[in-house]
C-alpha cells in the first residue's frame, strides 16, 4: 500500500511531460516562423534576381 501512495504522490513524470509539451510547442512555433521568413526571403531574392537579369 505504501508503494501505491508513494507512486501517486510522485510528480516527476508529470513534470517531464510538461517539459516535453513546452518543447513541442516551441518547436512548432519555430518551424512556423522559419517557414514564413523563408517564403518572404525567397520572394526578395527572386525579385533581386529578376531586376539584375533585366539590366
C-alpha positions, 0 to 999 in steps of 0.5 A: 500500500505504501508503494501505491501512495508513494507512486501517486504522490510522485510528480516527476513524470508529470513534470517531464511531460510538461517539459516535453509539451513546452518543447513541442510547442516551441518547436512548432512555433519555430518551424512556423516562423522559419517557414514564413521568413523563408517564403518572404526571403525567397520572394526578395531574392527572386525579385533581386534576381529578376531586376539584375537579369533585366539590366 
